[in-house]
Amino acid sequence: MSSSTLPPARSLILIVDPYSTGCMVAQEISKRGYPIAAIWTKGFSEQMKTHVPHSCRDLRYLAQIQDRPGWTLPDLEAAVRQEAARSARLRGKNDDYYVVVACIAGGEAGVDLADAFSEYLGVLSNGTQGPFANRRDKKVQQELVRQAGLRAVRQACGETFDQVEQFLKTESYPVVLKPTDSAGSDGVKLCRNFDEAKRHFEYLLTVEAVNGGYNTKVLCQEFLRGKEYVVDHVSRNGVHKTMMVWVYDKRPRNGSEFVYFGVLPVDPQSDEAKLLIPYTRAVLDALGMKHGPSHGEVILTDDGPCLVEMNCRAHGGDGNWAPLARALCGGKYCQVEGTADAYLDPDEFQKLPDLPPSPLKAYGLDVHLVSYSKGKIKSTPGFDIIKKLPSFVWLSPAVAVGSEAQYTTDLVTSPGCCVLMHNDEKVLQKDLDFIRHLEEINGLFLYETKGESLARPTAATFGLGSIPQGEKLHRRAMTIDRPGMLRIMSSDRPELRGGMMKRFTTVDASKEVAVIVDPYSTGCLVAKEIQSRGYKVIALWTKGFSEEMKKHVPLSCAGISYYAEVNEGEDHGETIRELYKAAGTYKIVSCIAGGEAGVDAADVLSERLMVRTNGAGGVFANRRDKKVQQELIRDFGLRSVRQAAGKTFSDVEEFLRQESYPVVLKPTDSAGSDGVKLCHNFDEAKTHFEYLLTVEAVNGGYNTEVLCQEFLRGKEYVVDSVSRDGEHKCMQVWVYDKRPANGAGKRDDLPNVLYFSSSFVVQLLLCFISTAFVYFGMLPIDSSTQEAKLLINYCNSVLDALQIKNGPTHAEIILTASGPCLVEMNCRAHGGDGNWRPLARALTGGYSQVEGTVDAYLDKKAFQLLPRIPPSPAKAFGQEVILVSYATGEVAATPGYDVIRNLESFVFLETGVSVGSKVEHTVDLLTCVGSVILVHEDESVVLRDIATIRALESNNKIYDLKLTATPLRASMSALHFSQMTLSDSVDI
């Protein structure tokens, strides 16, 4: 009996590596009454065997045969016959009951064996003879296409780098590198220079391929510019029938050049389809593709269609597109049914239309979900919302509760896909807009909460990455001798060098000495300014102040030395004696805090030395204590924060049980962002409380008390002042530019496409509001604005309440709906290594808080000449730009630094990121990657330069990153299918 007259029940169909859409083809054939045997190729992993679409979960095979190392095709045939015979006997049939009538590739990994084995068995086959022996090889494909007179890609291929080196040295960049037998986007990378291409070539030969096994050859190709399309066909005896034309929606996101946002159908009578379909059929002929399904990827360039690659199997993606494709074709067929017809039913194949209908019979698309955040998933409310959309057909998530969501940078890191379809195009567009908005507000998932850093910008945090719990921040602080530390200052901005305002010294300055307690960061600039006026400076180091922190010296103070250096004694009396001894014949005229760690000692010692002081008596003995600050300003009648402080958790437990969350926890005597965390629930707050009492503080020593405070909502400002004898002068008002980025940051605006009446949905969306932000910069505020007037007046009142009468202060204030409210008052100069000083001088026309501090302590006349508030309008334009990373990886090069340093308004760049550093997506201050100061007399120049920096960030041009060798298998787990959801109205 010939195979054509055999009943389906006896006609055995072999599917080689049935996974993804291959399972749907197998199921369609099984539905028609044909028994199926699965053949698994060598190296095809057990994990990949579980890659079964949800709709095929009940698929069963007559037999499964594992190809073995060393087997020949006759060996494989013998194994198939043996299994077929065994299965027949189990069913009470003769050994020869089953006859193989077709051998079909079930996925990319099975193409080579399917071609060879079908040819050997004498069933319908594309064959492996002559030039078609390696048609799956992407290099061979392009050569065959070129020989047929069709547009092909310039390329080179090799097993070793020397085989492609000449091509990579002569080809225009960027170039595309990929494995020769890749599947989907497996290992495909756009390389922008020779070194990057070389690294990726070597990487591809070490990493496991998505389909199992390892790559043996790498293909280097010209980069084709244009839209990328997919043309799906089925063929029989060289007759090709177009099943569907699709176009990829690809956009740059999260540091990746190509993130798939979806696949959209293309009308077969459109201008582009009329070019793509004939070209693709000619490619199939050139490759000897006469039978079965094909999935051609083609770019429509300026000079016509050009093949990217021809996949000699069905369209993948788990066949999620199949219901949509059927609807687009009138509900009758798609490539799955067409494949079964091509191999098993010539009459039905003949009936298939040559092209899909035009116009298409429905509206729809395959949506690839994009994640803009990462974390451990607590729940997936966004998925529940998507399922309620009117056009919803199919949802196939790649993540679930308990798994880790990642930033989407490729197909593997997509959190899933869904199919939307509707007869009304407007409904479809509305649903799509809603999903995109849901992604942007990070509404797909709720993550397990963790303490969010409320760190504020300091030079010690840029480009340092996340700090492991228990590790001191200052161990990573930027110091003048830190390896890998990079500071770049403009060399051609003479107007920014030195002071712009003439400063005078006292008659006796050459006989006087100033004491600076713990001079680091901006404290070094104050010391240097004092020295420039003829005074000697003694550095007093307090107990517990580390040797490492003593090296925290700004670039502008490199090489600074002191008249003497004194270590704090066992008591104040001993310290004073040592200071007098070090001063010798010089008169001590001031004792100034050089940083947060030196404030307490400076207050006490200045009082005892009988020089200008804020004092340390009574309730003001602990004015640096953040709890005391709030109590003092509350008693003064000013808006203050609800709070509780304690040395043991029982001291704050009641407050934490009653206060609305989130709440802020911090050490009572913290410096900058040291230990400050936003906690979202009671348990989280308790954990961080206990942590703070065990970890070493940034300035040395250990925290003894923890402050718990309400979370203030509003814009955050900084008010820098200097004071003398209770007269306060505002040096500058700044505002932090904080925005959502990389999944950090709240979105108060709910989607305007929200049309559900269900309060359940609204409640879900409200849950997505986060409180973390990313710092993008620090901008000066015009002193004549209403907000500046409110802030300056409030700040002066706070200084009075705290009885800070002398010296510099750095106030952090939130402008809430009920007015300004103090976050904390730092009784020292603005930190950040004083990188802001050139900007502040330019804004005021010649002075900053550094000069003002010295005036306040040592020059009464100069202090009196200082304006009460900064000039309005400012004398220049500028801001501090905090650099944000939208990508993750190891830095191979820093081309963006050269671009930044050549900006017209560039003054200063500071970063801890250099070649070999690892950067992360910026989600808080600790993951920011640097700081840039821009200043210019022309505002348009500053705005243009800011836009240039932001473009460098968003296009990931600041750094070239190395590609890490990570197996690309994450989305191939069974999770992707076990969680799949279908609309009840869809017939799969």
N, C-alpha and C positions, 0 to 999 in steps of 0.2 A: 504494500500500500504506500503510495507516494505521500510526501509530507503535505501536499496541497489537499489531499482527500482525507487526511486523518481527522477524526473528530477532535475538538479542542481538549477533551478530557485526557487524550493520549499525547497531545502535542506539548512537549516539555520546553519551557522557555528559560534560558539561562540569563540571569542578570548579574553582571560583574560589578561588585561593590555597590549594592543598592543602598544609597543614603540620600538624604535631602529629597529633591524632586524624583530621583530614581525610584524611591519607594512608592511615589504616587503613580509612576508609570507601571511599576510592578502590580500595584493594586488595581489599576485600570485593566491590565491584562488578566489578572486573576478574576475580576468581575465578569469577564467574558468567558470564563470557564476553563482557562488554561492553567495548568500547574506551573509553579515557579520554583526554580532552584537558584539559590544564591551562591556565587563564587566569590570568595574573599582573596584578594591579591596579597602577595608577600608584603609585609610591612604595614598593611592596613590595620590600624590599631583597634583594640577592643572598644575604646572610647568612641571612635568614629562609627563603629557598628551600631551604637545607640543613637546615632543621629537620624532619628525617625520622626517625621512630621506627626503632629497630633492626629490628623485625619487617618493616618496609616497605623495607628497603634494596635489594631487587630490583625494586621497583615501577618500571614503565616506562610512559611516556605515548605515545599515538599521535602527539600533537603538543603543542607548547607555544606559546601565543600571548601576547605582551606587549601589554597595553593601553597606548596612546600618548597623550601630552598632546594635547588638542584633538579626540580621536576622539569620535564620537557612537556610539550603539548600532548604527545601520546600518553604520558603519565597522567596528565590532568584529565584527558578523555577517559582513561581507565577508571579514575576515581569517580568521575561523573556517572559512568555506566554502572559502577558498583553501587553507588548511592541510589541511582534510579531503580536498579534491580531490587535492592533492599526495600525501598519504599513500595514497589509493586507487590512484593511478597507480603508485606504487612497488610496490603489491601486485597489479598487473595488473587493477585494477578500474576501472569507469567513475567519472567525476568525482563523480557524485551517489550513489555507493555508500553513503556514511555519512550518516545522518540524525540530527540532534540530537533526543533524546527527553527529556533532563533537564538542568537546570542547577542545581547544588548548591553552597552555600557550604562551602569546605574549612576555614574558620577565621573568626575574628572580622573580620579585615580584608576578607574577601570577601563579607560579608553584603549590603551595600548593592548592589553590582554584581550579585550573584546574584539578588536580588529583582527588580531592574530588568530584567536581561537575560532572565530566565526569563519575566517578564511580556511583554516585547517579542517573544520567540520563540513565545509561545503554549503553552508547556509548563507542567507543574504549578508553581504559583507562589503565594507569599504576597502578591505584588503590592506596589505602591507608591502606590496611589491614596488621595486624601483624607488623613485623619489618620494613615494608616499609612506615609506617605512617609518619615518619619524614625523608625521604630519602634525602631531601634537606639540612638537618642539616649536616654540615661538619664532626662533631664528629661521628654521626651515620654512615655516609658513610664509614669512616675508620674502624669502628667496623665490619660492614658488609663485607668489603673487607678482613679484617683479618680473619673473620670466614670462608671465602671461600678459605682460604689457600694462599692468594695473599699477596705480599709485601704491608705493610701499614705503616703509620706514627705513631711513638710514640706520645702520646698526652694526654691532660687533658682538661676538659671543666668545666665551672662553671658560675653561676649567681652571685656569690660573690667570693672575692679573696681567702678566706680560702679554697675554693674547689679546687683551682689549686696551692696553695702555696707549697705543698709538691713536686709536679712535678717540679715546677720552681726552687726549692732548690736542686733537685737531677739531673736534666737534664743538659747535656752539652750545653754551650752557643756558638753561638747565638741560640735563639729560635724565632719562628714565632708566632705572635699573630694576630688574625683576628676575626671578628664577625662570628658566626656559620652560618648565612644566608647571607653572604656578596655577593656582585656582583662585578666582575672584581677585581680591586685592592683596593676596598673600605675598608679602615681601616687596611689594611695589613701592618704590620711593623716588621722589623727584630730587635730584642732587644738583646743587647750584655751583659747584666747583670741583676741580680735579680731586682735591684731598677728600672731600665728602664722598665722592663717587668711589674712591679707593676704599674708604672705610666701609661703605655699604657693601661693596663687592665681597670683601673679606668676611663681613658679618653674615651674608647670605649663605656662605659655604660652611658656617658653623651652627646655624640655627635649624631646628626641626621645622619641616614644612607643615602647613595646616592639614594636609591630607595624610600625614605620616611620612616617615623616612626623611632623608636629608637631600638638600639640593646639591647637584653635581656640576651644573653649569649656570652661569649668570649671563643674562642678555642686557646689553647696553644699547639704548635707542635714542634717536632724536626725540625731543619733546614736541608733540603735536599740539598745536594751538587751535582750539575750536570746541564746539559742543560734542559730548560723547553720547553715542546712541547704541542701542541694542537692537539687532534684527534677528528675530527667532524664526527658524524654518523647520519644516519636516520634508524629507526627500525620499523618493523611491525611484530606482532605476534612472537617476539623474534628473528627475522632474522635481523642481523645488517649489514648495508652496509656503508663502509667507503667513506665519501665524500671528505675528504682532510686531510692531515697531515701537520701541520705547526710547525715552531720552532721560539721562541721569540728571538729577538736580544735585550738583556738587558745589560746595562752597568752603572757603577757608574758615576753620573754627578751632578754638582751643589749642592753637599752636600747630595745627596740621594743615597742609596745603589742600587736601582733599577729604572732606567729610561728606558722606552721602546723606542727603536730606530726603531723598525719595526717588521713585521711578515713575515717570508719567507716560501715558500712551500717546502715540503720534498718529494722526489721521493718515491712512495709506495713500490718499490722493493729495497730500500736502507737497509743496515744492521739495522739501528736504527728503521726504519718503520716496519721491520719484527719482531722486539721485541715489539714495541709500540702497533700495531694494535691488535694482539691476546690478550695482557694484557688488553687493553681498552675494548674489547668485553667481556672478562671475568668479568670485573668490572661492565659492564652494566647488565650482568646476575645476579651478586651478589646483585645489587641494585634493581632487579625486573623491570628494564627498558626495556619493551617489545615494546613500541610504541613511535613514534615521534622522534624529533631531540635531539641530545645531544652534549655537548661541553666539552670534557674531557681535563683537564690540568694535565700533567704527567711529572715527572722529571726522566730522565734516569740517575740513580745513578750507582755507581761502582758495586752494586749487583743487577742491573736490574731496570726495570721501577717501579715507585712508584707513586700512585695517590696523586696529590695535592688536587684537588676537581673535582667533576663531576657536571657540570651545566646541569640541566634537561630541557634545552631549546636550541634554535638555537644559533650559534655563534653570538656575539653581534657586537659592533663597527659600528652600523648603517647599517650593510650590505655592507659597502664600499668595502669589499673583494669580493663581489659576481661577478662583471664582470671579475675579475682576475681568480676566481675559475672556472668560466665557460670556459674561454680561456684555462686554464691549462687542462681542461677535454675535450677539442676539441670543445668548444662553445655550448655544448648541455645542460648541467645541472650543478647545484650546490646544496648546502644544502637547499636553499629556495624551489626550485622545488621538491627536494626529500621529503621535509616535506609535501608538498601538496599531493604528490603521496602516501606517507605512510598512510595518514589519509583518502584519498578520492578515490584513483585509484589503487587497488591492482595489476592490470595488468601492469600498467606503473612502479609501484614499482618493480615488478618482473624483468622488463627489465633493471633496473638500474644495472650497473656493480658492482661487489663485491668490487672492488678497483678502484681508479683513474688510468688512463693509465700510463704506464711507457715505455719510458720516457714521461714526461709531454709535452703537446703540445705547450707550450709557455714559455717565461721567464718573471718573474715579482715578485713583492712583494708589501706589504702594508708598506709605510714609515710613521713612526710617527715623526712629526717635533719636534725639540728640540730648545728651546730658551735659549741663554746664556746671556740674558740681560733683563731689565724690563723698563717699561715706558708707557706713554700714546701715543697710536699709531696715527701718523699723516697720514701715508699712508702705503700701503703694496706692494711695488714694487717687492719684492721677490716672492709673489704669482703670479704676472703677468709673471715673468720669468719662474717659474715652469710650468705654463700653456703652454709655448712655447716649452717645452722639447719634443723630438720625441717620448718618451715612455709614455708621460702623458696620464692618463685615467681619473682620478678623483681627485678633491681637495675638502676637507671638512675642512674649517678653523674654529677654535674655537674662533677667535678674529676678530675684524674689526676696521675700523677707529673710533677713539674715545674711544675704550675700552683699558683696561690696560693689557699689556703683562707681564708675570711673568717669573722668572727663572723656567725652566722645572725640576720638582722634582718627578713627578708622571704623571699618565694619565690625571688627572684633569688640570694640568698646562701646558700640551702640547698645543702649538698654533694651532694644527690641524693635519690632516693626508692626505696623498695622495697615490694613487695607480699608480704604474708604470708598464708597460707591453710592451714587444716588442718581435718580432721573433728573433732578433739578440741580443745575450747575451752581446756583447761588448757595444752596444748602451745603453742597460739597465745600465750596470756598470758605464758608463761615466755619465749618467744622475744622478745616485745615488751619485757619487763622487761630482758632481757639487752641489747638494742640501746640502750635508754635509759641503762643503766649504762655501756655502752661509750662513748656520747657524753660522759657526765659525767666519765669519767676520761680524756677526749681520746684514746680508743683507736681512733678511725677511721683516724688518720694517724700516721705518723712524719714529723717535719719535718727539713729540713736544719738542722743544729745551728749555733748561734751563741753567742758569749760571753754568758752570763746575768749580769746585774748582781746583785751581792750587796750592793748599797747598803743602808745602814742609815739610819734616819730622822734627818734634820737639817733645819733650817729652810730650807736652801738648795735643797731638792729638791722641795718640795711644789708640784704644779701647774705644773711647768716643762716637762713633756713629755720625749720622748726626746732625748738630747743627741747630736748628730752626732759621729762619730769625729773627733777632732782639735780639737773646740771645748772651751774651758775651761768647767768647771762654774760657776766663780764669776762668769762673765759673765752668768749668769742668776740669780745668787744674789739672795735677797730683801734689799733694803736699804731704808733709811728713805725714800729719795727716789726709789725705783724707780717709774716710771710703771706704773699698773695694779696696783701692790702693794696688798693689802687686809689690814689687821689690825683686828679688832674686839674690844674688851674690854668686859666687863660693866660697866655704870655704876652698878649698884645692889647691889654685893656689898662693902660697906664692910669686912666681916671679912677680906677678902682683900687690902686695900690696905695697903702698908707692912709693917713687921715686926710680928710678934705677940709677940716676946720682947725685953725691954729690953736694949739693948747699951750698954756704957760705953766711953769712950775713955781713953787714957793721959793723964797730967797734961800731957805735952809734945806731945800730938797736934797742937796748933795750930802747933808749930814743926817738925813733921816732914813728910817727903814720901815717898810710895811710888812706885816705878817700875813701870809695867805695860808689858810688852813685847808689842807688837801687840795692843792691846785691841779685839777685835771679838766679835760674838756674845755669849756669856755673859760674856766678859771685860769687856764694858762694864758689866754688872751688878755685877761685882766692883769695878770702879773706882768706880762710883757709891756702892756700900756703903762703901767706904773713905772717900770724900768725906763721906758722911753722918756719919762718926765724927770729923770735924774735921781729917782729913789732907788735904794737897795731893797731887795725882797728876800725875806726869809720864808722858806717853805716849812710848815709844821705838818707832820704826818701823824694822824690820830691812830690810836691802837686799833688793830684789826684791818687797817687799810692796806690792801695787798700790794706786793711789789709789782704785780702785773698792772694794777690800776694806776700806779705811779707813771707807767709808760703811756698812759692814755693821753697823748700829746697831739694836738692838731698840727697839720702840715705847716701852717703859717708860724708855728712856734717851735719848729724842729731845731734842736740844738740849744734850747733854752737852758740856762743855768741860774742858780740862785746864790745869793751872797752866803747863805748858810742853809743847812737842812737840819731840822730838829725833830726828834721823835717825842710824842706825848709821854709825859711822865706818869708815875703811879697816882699822883693827885695833881690838882690844879696848881698848888703851890710849887711843886717840883717843876711843872711845865713852864711856869712863869720865870722861875730862876734860870732854867735852861735857855729861854728866849732872851732874857737880859744878858746872859753870858754870851750868846751867839751875836747879839747886837753890838756888844762892846761899847765903843764910844758913840755909836749911832743912837739916835732917839727913836723909839718905837712910836709911830704916829697913827697907826691903824692896825686893826686885826679883822680880816675879811674872810668870809667863807669862799673857798675856791670850788665848791661843789656841794651836793646834797649831804655827803658824808661829813662835811666839815661844819655844818650849820650849828649844831648844838655846842660844840667846843668854841666856835668863834663867838657865839653869844655870851658864854660864860667868861671867856678869857678877855674879850674886849671890855667887859664890865669891870673886871679886876685890874686890867691894865689902864683903866680910866681914859680910854680913847672912845671915839664915837661907837655907840652900841645900841642894840635893841633890847639888851637886858635879858635876864633869865630868872626874874623873880616872880613869885606867886603863881597865878594860873598860867603865866606866859613861859614858865619853865619848860613846858612841853608843846610850844606852839607849832612845832614841826609835826606833831602827832595829828594825823588826819581826823581822828575822832574829836580831839580837843578843838581843832579849827572849826568844825561844824558847830560844836557847842557854844563856842565864843561868838560866832556870828549870829547864831540863833538868839543868844542872850542880847545881842546888839540890835535885834529886831530885823535882821536880814533873812531873806529866803535861804534855807539850808536843807540839807539832805536828811531824810529819815534814816536812822542808823542804829546799830548796836555794835559794841566791841567787846572782846573778851580774850582772856588768856586760856580759857578752857571752853569747850564747845557748849557746856551747860549755860555759860554766860550769854550766849547769843541764840540759843535754841528756840526760845519763845518768839523772838523777832523773826527768825527764819520760817517758823510755822505760820505766822500771821501775815507777813509781807507778800505782796504780789510779786510773781516771778516774771522776768528774770531779776536777779539781784547781783550786785557787784561785791566781790570779796577782794581785799587787798591788805597787805601789812600796814599797820598804823603809821609806820615811819618809812614807807616805800620811797624809792627814787624813780622818777619817770614811770615806766610801765612795769616795774619790778613786781612780779607776783600778782598783778591785777588780772582778774578773770570775771567773766560774765557766766553765771551759773543759772541753769534753767529749771532746776527743781531742788527739793530739799536734800535728797541724797547726794546730788552733785555738789551742793554747797558744803555739806558735811565733809565730803572727801577732800575738797580743796582747802577747807579750814585746817584739817589735820595735816595736809601736805605743807601748808605754809609754815607750820610750827616745826617742821623737820628740815626744811631746805635752807641753805645758806643764802643770805641776801646779796644783791648785786654789789653793794658797797662793802661787803665783808660782815662778819658776825651773823647772828641768827635772829629771826623774827621772834618776838615775845608776845605779841598781841595781834589779833586779826580784826579788821573792821568790815562789817557787813552793811551795805547801803542800798537804798532804792536805786533803780536804774533810771537815770534821767534821760528823757527823750527831747531832742532838739539839736540844733547846730552847735558844734563845739568850737570855741574860740580860745585864743591865747592873748593875754594882756601883759606886756612886759613894761615894768616901771622901774624907776629909781627914786629914792627918797632921801631927804636930808632934814633932820629935825622935824619930822612929821609932815613935811611938804612933799607931795607926791607928784611926779611928772611921768606921764605916759610916753614911753619910747616908741612903742608900736603896738598895733592891734592886728592879730592874724586870725584867719579862719581856716580850718582844715577842709580840704576838698575830699569828701568821702563819698564813695559810690559803690553800688553793687558790681561785683566782677567775679568771674570764676566760681559762681555759686555762693559767694558771700554777699550779704546785704539784703535788706528787706525791700519789698515792693509794696507800697501802700495802695497802689492803684490796682484794683482787681480787673480782670480782662473785660474790655468793653464789648467783647463778643459773647459774654456770658448771657445766655437766654434761658437757662433753666430756672424754673420756679421753685425747685426743691431747695429748702433751707439746708439740707444735708450737703449739697454741693458747695454752697456758700461757706458753710462751716469748714469744709475741707480746705477751701482756698485760703481762708483766714489762718488756718494752721500753717500755711507755707511762709507766713511772714517771719523773717529772721531778723536778728538784731546786729549781726556782724557786718562790718563794712571794710572796704579796702581803701587805704589812704592813697590818693592820687597827688596830693601836694598840699602846700601851705601858702595861702595868698594873703597879701596885706589888705587891710580894710581902711578905706578913707575915713579920717578922723571926724569929718563933718556929717557922716551918715547917722541916722537915728540909732542904729544898732551899736555903733561905736560909742555914741554918747551914753547910751544905757550901760554899756559894759564898763566904760572908764569910770563913771560915777559909782557904779556898784563896786568895782575893784578898789577904788579909793576908800570906800566905806569899810570894805573887808580889811584893808591894811590898818585902818584905824581900830577896828574891832580886835585885831590881833596885836595891836600896838607895835607894828613894824614901822619904825620911824626913820631908819637909815639903811641904805644899801639897795641892791637890786632885788626884784621879785619877778617871779614867772607864774602868773595865775592862769589856771585852766578853768574855764567857765562854760556852762551850757546855757544857751538862751532858750529857756523852756516857754511854754504857752503862758505861764504865770510870771515870766520875767527871768532875769539872770539868776543862776544858782551856781555856787562854787563847787567845783569838783575837788580841787585842792590848790593850796597856795604853796608854791615852792620858794623858800626864803633864800634864793640865790639867783644867779643870772640864767637866762635862757640857755639850755644845753646844746646838744647837737654839734659839739666841737666848734661852735661859733661860725659854722659854714654860712649862716644867714647874714653875717656881719657886713660883707660887701653890698648885699642887697639893701639892708637897712640903711647904710650910709648913703646909698644912691637915692633912696626914697626920701630921706630927710634933708639931703643936700650936704651931708658931711659928718653926721654923728650917729652913734648907735648906743645900745645899752652898755657896751663895753666902756666907751669913753664916759658915758653918764655915770657909771659906777665909780670910776676913779674921781670924777668931779664931785660926786656926793660925799666921798670920804676925805678928799685931799684938796679940793679947790672950790671954795664957797662962791667966789665970783663967777667962775665958769658954770657952776650949777645954777646960779641965779639967771644966767643968760640962756640956759636951756629953755626951749618952749615948753609950755604946760602939756601940750599935745603935739603930735606930729603935724607937719604942714599939710594943708589941703588946698589945692590938689597936691599929690605927691610930686616930687621933683624928677621922678623916673618911673618906669614900669618894670615889673618883674615878679617872680615868684620862685618858690622852691618846688621843683617837679620831682615827685617820688616815682621811681621807675617800677612798673608792674610787669610781671611775667605771665604770659598766656600759654606757656608750654612747660614741659618737664623734661629734664635730661641732664647729661653731662656736657659741659661747655667745651666745644672744640676750638672756637674762635670768637672774637668779640668785635666784629666789623662795625657794629653800631656805635661803639665808643668814638671811633674816628669821625663818624658823621656828627655826633653830638658836639665834640670838641671844636668842630669847624663851624658851628652855628654862630650867627652874627651876634646873638645876645649871650653867648656862653660865658660863664664866669668860673664855674667850679663843678667838678664831678667827683663823687665819692661812692665807692662800691666795694663790697667784699667779694664780688664775683669776678673770677678770672678764669683762664684756661685750666681745665681740670676740676673746677667747682661744679657742684650740682645745684641746679635751680629747680624750683617747684612752681606750680600755679600759685600766683599771689592771691591769698585768701585773708591775710591779716598783715600786720606790720612786719612780723618776723619773716614773712616770705616775700616782702618787697626786695628788690634787687639793687637799689641804689638811690642816690639823690643828686639832682642837678640844680644849680642855681643859675637862673637867667635874669639878666638885667639889660635894659636898653632905654634910651630916651624916647624911642618911637614904639608905641604900644603895638602897632601892626607887626613889627619885627618880632616882638615877644610872642604874640599869638601865633604867628607863622611858625616860629621855632617850636612852640609847644605842640602844634599840630604835627610837625615833623617827628617829634619824639613819640607822640601817641601813635602815629602811623608805623614807626619802627616797632613799637610794642605789639600792635594788633596784627602786623604781618610777620612777627617773630624774626625781625631783622637785626635786633640788638645782638643776638648770639647765633652762632651755628652750633647745633647740638649733635652730639654723637648719638647713634641709634643703639639702644641696648638690646642684647640678644635675648629676647623673651619669646618662648614658643607661642605661636599665634593659634591657640586652640580654645580660648576661653569661651567663645560663643557656641562651641560645638557640643556642649554638654547636654545631657538629657533634660536639664532644667528648661532649656529653650523650648522644649516641646511639651513637657508635662504640664506647663502652665498656660498653654495655648487656649485662647477663648474664641469661639465663633458666635456670630449673631444667630439667634434662633431662626431668622428668616432666610438664611443662606443654605443652599444645597451644595455641599462641597463636592 
